[in-house]
Structures are given as structure tokens and as C-alpha cells.
Amino acid sequence: MLTEREISRSWIKLLGAGEHTDETFDKAELLLSELRPENPLRHRLSLELQELRRLHAKKRG
């Protein structure tokens, strides 16, 4: 299991810059699954991921 710090660092590397793809979003979901459901970081990153997906879909469509 990864620590919150490791997940945060990986999250920034994965989603911080560049083009987002379906594969990127899948990897982000895997990172989220490392956190417990009640973890505040998981909640915050889940909301961020939803917003990034929404923006990605808007760009594609």
C-alpha cells in the first residue's frame, strides 16, 4: 500500500501537466484505490479527477 505522500507525488506526475488520455485516467483510478474510502485525500482527488474527465470530454466532443 502506498502512503499519501507517494500517491500525491504520483498524482502530480501523472496529471500535473500534459495531455490526458483514458489510460491516464485509469492509472489515476488505481492510485485512488490505494486510499481508504473515508480518506480526505481520496475525496479531494476523486473530485479533481471528475473535473479533469469532464474537461477532457468537452475537448473531445
Secondary structure, DSSP 8 states (H G I E B T S, - for coil): ---HHHHHHHHHHHHSSS---HHHHHHHHHHHHTS-TT-HHHHHHHHHHHHHHHHHHHHH-
